[in-house]
Amino acid sequence: MDSQTISLVRTTFKAVAAVDGGPERLTSSFYATLFTDYPEARDFFPAAMETQRDRLLRALAYVVDRLEDPDTLLPFLAQLGRDHRKYGTQAAHYTAVGLSLIKALKNFAGAEIWTDDVDKAWNDAIGVIASTMIGAADDDTNPAVWGGTVIENRRVLRNLSVIRLKLNQPMDYRAGQYVSVQIPSRPRMWRYMSPANPANREGIVEFHVRGVTGGWVSPSMVGHTSVGEQWLLGSPLGALGVPANPARDLLMIGCGTGIAPLRAQVLELAEWTTSRRVHLFVGGHHPCDLYDLEALWELQLDNPWLTVTPVTESEDNPWWHVDDFRNAPAGMSTRLTGQIGKVVASLGSWEDRDIQIAGSPSMIQTTKFRLMAGGTPTENIRHDPLY
């Protein structure tokens, strides 16, 4: 795409985002148009659309912001194309989505803004998006979905479980990536989750799941998953992984179950011979939220290149947590108190490190901005798309 096309697409999209309630109105209009003009498309989506609308908006924003960076955008779109195979998506479905999106944008923008040049720019952009996704899907020889049998649901906190599955065939994912997951009690409600262990020939995948209050899927995963249950997993997604700049040591910052993709990479590094130092900060609101600290401490004992530092925002556990755990295991770094991004940034600029951040979108953004304000080069910081 040339610079004019990119500028017109970006300007139009930013104009929508700037209007009060504009993004929500756009996504609602898009799905209404799609389901009216192509009623058969409704079967691909869950009954409750709130999460789906938010996910579409975030994905669009991510793509629009990277139209000038094909080295980042095209691999991202290729991954999405492979992942969309789980829906049974065909080329005709991409056409339906593209036409519906353009129609929704045109209705929102109005005749004064939606000129012939704008129309052509959006058609060109959607053409690139669709062709990249279709091409990647057509070239993929892996399964469209993997089946997995639950072999363990270990409740480690009132609202958090470690769930292990055995896949019907091994999945070749990179430690640090994430996958979409569907459970039988919530059909078509796919959720993104990061394996907490590297890929292996046995096809064992471990997920750390926190039940989000009011959530559609995660509370069911934590509270009702039983051994023998059958889950479905989509293709691997994401750009996290150990390689980046092999000459730099690693700084990893994870909060809550966001530790999972970082943990998987540390486990993978433990299988190699590495000369890179790794400093892993593990965060949570309360000491009990550091649910995997003992396992990480054991990894540190066995691997002198690894340093694990626990951080919590509160000194004490909540009233409902009966265990009186307050401190890190004997010999580990003293647990620090404070917001994890602020704590890490206060310890230096980390400008010589390859940095990965994993956690909630707000935690990632706050930590990233604090590091940048402290002198960390933006290009040294990596995290997955925030949706």
C-alpha positions in Angstrom: 0.0 0.0 0.0 1.3 3.5 -0.8 1.5 6.3 1.6 -1.7 8.0 0.5 -3.7 4.8 0.9 -2.3 4.3 4.4 -3.0 7.9 5.3 -6.6 7.8 4.1 -7.3 4.5 6.0 -5.7 5.7 9.2 -7.4 9.2 9.1 -10.8 7.6 8.6 -10.4 5.1 11.3 -9.0 7.7 13.8 -12.0 9.9 13.0 -14.3 7.1 14.0 -12.3 6.5 17.2 -12.4 10.2 18.1 -16.2 10.3 18.2 -17.9 9.7 21.6 -19.1 6.1 21.4 -17.9 5.9 17.8 -16.0 2.6 18.0 -18.9 0.8 19.7 -21.3 2.2 17.1 -19.1 1.1 14.3 -18.7 -2.5 15.5 -22.4 -2.7 16.2 -23.2 -1.4 12.7 -20.7 -3.8 11.2 -22.2 -6.9 12.8 -25.7 -5.8 12.1 -24.8 -5.4 8.4 -23.0 -8.7 8.2 -25.8 -10.7 9.8 -28.4 -8.9 7.7 -26.7 -9.2 4.3 -25.1 -12.6 5.1 -27.4 -14.4 7.7 -25.4 -17.6 7.4 -22.4 -15.8 9.0 -24.3 -15.6 12.3 -23.5 -19.3 13.0 -19.8 -18.5 13.3 -20.3 -16.2 16.3 -21.3 -16.7 20.0 -24.7 -15.6 21.3 -23.1 -13.0 23.5 -21.2 -10.5 21.3 -19.7 -8.1 23.7 -16.2 -9.7 23.8 -16.3 -10.3 20.0 -17.0 -6.6 19.3 -14.2 -5.5 21.6 -11.8 -8.0 20.0 -12.7 -6.8 16.5 -12.0 -3.2 17.4 -8.7 -3.9 19.0 -7.6 -6.0 16.0 -8.6 -3.3 13.6 -6.7 -0.7 15.7 -3.6 -2.9 15.8 -3.7 -3.4 12.0 -4.3 0.3 11.2 -1.4 1.3 13.4 1.0 -1.0 11.6 0.2 -0.5 7.9 3.6 1.0 7.4 5.4 -1.9 9.1 4.8 -5.0 6.8 7.5 -7.0 8.7 5.2 -6.9 11.7 1.8 -6.7 10.1 2.0 -9.5 7.5 3.1 -12.2 10.0 0.4 -11.1 12.3 -2.2 -11.4 9.6 -0.8 -14.8 8.5 -1.2 -16.1 12.0 -4.8 -14.8 12.1 -5.5 -16.5 8.8 -4.2 -19.9 10.1 -6.2 -19.4 13.3 -9.4 -18.7 11.4 -9.3 -22.1 9.9 -11.0 -23.3 13.1 -14.2 -21.6 12.0 -14.2 -23.3 8.6 -13.7 -19.8 7.0 -13.6 -19.7 3.2 -12.7 -16.9 0.8 -16.3 -16.0 0.4 -16.5 -15.2 4.1 -13.6 -12.7 3.9 -15.5 -11.0 1.0 -18.6 -10.8 3.2 -16.7 -9.3 6.1 -14.8 -6.8 4.0 -18.0 -5.5 2.2 -19.8 -5.3 5.5 -17.0 -3.3 7.2 -16.8 -0.9 4.3 -20.6 -0.4 4.4 -20.5 0.2 8.1 -17.6 2.7 7.8 -19.3 4.5 4.9 -22.6 4.9 6.8 -20.7 6.1 9.9 -18.5 8.6 8.0 -21.1 10.1 5.7 -20.8 11.3 2.1 -18.6 14.3 2.9 -15.8 12.2 4.4 -16.3 9.0 2.4 -14.9 10.1 -0.9 -14.0 7.8 -3.9 -10.4 8.0 -2.8 -11.3 6.8 0.7 -13.4 4.1 -0.7 -10.6 2.9 -2.9 -8.1 3.1 0.0 -10.2 0.9 2.3 -10.9 -1.6 -0.5 -7.1 -1.8 -1.2 -6.3 -2.3 2.5 -9.0 -5.0 3.0 -7.7 -6.7 -0.1 -4.2 -6.9 1.4 -5.6 -8.2 4.7 -7.9 -10.8 3.2 -5.3 -12.1 0.6 -2.6 -12.5 3.3 -5.0 -14.3 5.7 -6.4 -16.6 2.9 -2.9 -17.4 1.5 -1.6 -18.4 5.0 -4.6 -20.5 5.6 -4.4 -22.3 2.3 -0.7 -23.0 2.8 -1.1 -24.4 6.3 -0.7 -28.2 6.6 -1.4 -28.4 10.3 -4.8 -29.3 11.7 -7.5 -26.6 11.7 -8.0 -27.4 15.4 -6.4 -29.7 18.0 -8.5 -31.7 20.4 -7.4 -31.9 24.0 -8.5 -34.1 26.9 -8.3 -32.6 30.4 -6.0 -34.7 32.6 -5.9 -32.4 35.6 -7.7 -29.4 37.1 -5.7 -28.3 40.2 -7.2 -25.4 42.1 -4.4 -23.4 43.5 -6.5 -20.4 44.6 -10.2 -19.8 45.1 -10.4 -18.3 41.6 -7.4 -19.8 39.9 -6.7 -23.3 38.5 -3.8 -25.0 36.7 -5.4 -27.1 34.0 -3.4 -29.7 32.0 -4.5 -31.3 28.7 -3.2 -34.1 26.5 -3.7 -33.2 22.9 -4.8 -35.7 20.3 -1.6 -34.9 18.4 1.4 -32.7 19.5 1.2 -29.0 18.6 4.4 -27.3 17.4 4.2 -23.9 19.1 6.9 -21.5 20.2 7.3 -21.1 23.9 5.7 -17.7 24.7 2.9 -17.9 22.1 -0.8 -18.2 22.8 -3.7 -20.2 21.4 -7.5 -19.8 21.2 -9.4 -22.3 23.4 -13.0 -23.4 23.3 -14.6 -25.5 26.1 -17.7 -27.6 25.6 -20.0 -25.6 27.9 -19.3 -22.4 26.0 -19.5 -23.2 22.2 -18.1 -20.5 19.8 -16.7 -18.5 22.8 -13.0 -18.8 22.0 -10.6 -17.4 24.5 -6.9 -16.7 24.1 -4.6 -18.4 26.6 -0.9 -18.9 26.8 0.6 -22.4 27.5 2.7 -22.3 30.6 5.0 -25.0 29.3 7.0 -25.5 26.0 5.8 -27.7 23.2 6.6 -31.4 23.8 6.3 -34.7 22.0 3.8 -36.0 24.5 1.3 -33.2 23.5 0.9 -32.0 27.1 -0.3 -28.4 27.5 -0.6 -26.6 30.8 -2.8 -23.5 31.2 -3.1 -21.2 34.2 -6.6 -19.9 34.4 -8.0 -17.1 36.6 -11.8 -16.9 36.9 -12.7 -13.3 36.0 -15.8 -12.1 37.9 -18.7 -11.7 35.5 -16.8 -13.5 32.7 -18.5 -15.9 30.4 -15.8 -18.5 30.1 -13.0 -18.4 32.7 -15.2 -19.0 35.8 -16.6 -22.1 34.1 -13.0 -23.2 33.3 -11.9 -22.9 36.9 -15.0 -24.1 38.7 -16.5 -26.7 36.4 -13.8 -28.3 34.3 -13.5 -32.1 34.9 -11.0 -34.7 34.0 -11.9 -36.3 30.7 -13.5 -33.1 29.3 -12.7 -32.4 25.7 -11.4 -28.9 24.7 -10.5 -27.5 21.3 -7.4 -25.4 20.5 -6.7 -23.2 17.5 -3.4 -22.5 15.8 -0.5 -20.8 17.7 -0.4 -17.0 17.7 1.9 -14.3 19.0 5.4 -13.0 18.5 6.9 -13.6 22.0 9.7 -16.1 22.2 13.3 -16.1 23.4 15.1 -15.0 20.2 15.3 -11.3 19.6 18.8 -10.0 20.1 20.9 -12.9 21.3 23.6 -10.5 22.4 21.3 -9.0 25.1 20.3 -10.6 28.4 16.6 -10.9 29.1 14.3 -9.0 31.4 10.8 -10.6 31.8 8.0 -9.0 33.7 4.8 -11.0 34.4 1.8 -10.4 36.5 -0.8 -12.9 37.6 -1.5 -15.6 35.1 0.5 -13.5 32.6 3.5 -15.4 34.0 2.5 -18.3 31.8 4.2 -17.4 28.5 7.4 -16.3 30.4 7.4 -19.4 32.4 7.2 -21.5 29.2 10.3 -19.7 27.9 12.3 -20.2 31.1 11.5 -23.9 31.0 12.6 -24.0 27.4 15.9 -22.2 28.2 16.5 -24.6 31.0 16.6 -27.4 28.4 19.3 -25.6 26.4 22.8 -24.3 27.1 22.4 -20.6 27.4 24.8 -17.8 28.3 22.0 -15.2 28.5 21.1 -14.0 32.0 17.4 -13.9 32.7 15.8 -11.7 35.4 12.2 -12.6 35.9 9.9 -10.3 37.9 6.7 -12.0 39.1 3.9 -9.8 40.3 0.5 -10.0 41.9 -1.9 -8.0 44.1 -1.4 -10.2 47.2 1.4 -12.6 48.2 -1.0 -15.5 47.5 -1.2 -14.4 43.9 2.4 -15.6 43.4 1.0 -19.1 43.1 3.9 -20.5 41.1 6.7 -19.0 43.1 7.9 -22.3 44.6 8.3 -23.9 41.1 10.1 -20.8 39.8 12.5 -20.9 42.8 13.4 -24.5 42.1 14.2 -23.4 38.5 16.4 -20.7 39.9 18.3 -23.1 42.1 19.0 -25.4 39.1 19.9 -22.6 36.7 22.4 -19.9 37.8 21.6 -17.7 34.9 18.0 -17.2 36.3 17.0 -14.6 38.9 13.4 -14.5 40.1 12.2 -11.5 42.0 8.6 -11.5 43.5 6.6 -8.2 43.7 3.2 -7.6 45.3 1.1 -4.5 45.6 -0.1 -5.5 49.1 1.9 -6.8 52.1 -0.9 -9.1 53.2 -3.2 -11.7 51.8 -7.0 -11.1 51.4 -9.3 -12.2 54.2 -10.5 -15.2 52.3 -7.0 -16.7 51.9 -6.4 -19.0 54.9 -2.7 -19.8 54.1 -0.5 -17.3 56.0 2.1 -17.2 53.2 3.8 -13.8 53.2 7.4 -14.2 52.0 9.4 -15.7 49.2 11.0 -19.1 49.7 14.1 -19.0 51.9 17.1 -17.9 49.9 15.1 -16.2 47.1 15.2 -12.5 46.5 13.2 -10.6 49.1 9.7 -9.9 48.0 9.3 -6.2 47.0 6.1 -4.2 47.5 4.6 -1.8 45.0 3.1 -1.7 41.5 5.3 -4.0 39.4 6.0 -1.5 36.6 7.0 1.2 39.0 9.2 -1.2 41.0 11.1 -2.5 38.0 11.5 0.9 36.5 12.9 2.2 39.8 15.8 -0.4 39.6 17.3 1.0 36.4 16.6 1.8 32.7 17.4 -1.8 31.7 18.5 -0.4 28.4 20.9 -3.3 27.8 18.1 -5.9 28.1 15.7 -7.6 25.7 12.4 -7.0 27.6 9.1 -9.0 27.5 6.0 -8.0 29.4 3.0 -10.2 30.0 -0.2 -9.5 31.9 -3.4 -7.5 31.6 -3.5 -4.8 28.9 -3.4 -2.0 31.6 -0.5 -3.7 33.3 1.5 -4.0 30.1 0.8 -0.4 29.0 1.7 1.1 32.5 4.9 -1.0 32.8 5.9 -0.1 29.2 5.4 3.6 29.7 7.3 3.6 33.0 10.3 1.8 31.4 10.3 4.2 28.5 10.2 7.2 30.8 13.2 5.7 32.6 15.2 5.6 29.4 14.5 2.1 28.1 14.5 2.1 24.2 11.0 1.3 22.9 12.4 -1.2 20.4 13.8 -3.3 23.2 10.3 -3.9 24.7 8.1 -6.7 23.4 4.5 -7.8 24.2 1.7 -9.4 22.3 -1.3 -7.5 20.9 -3.5 -6.2 23.6 -6.8 -7.9 22.7 
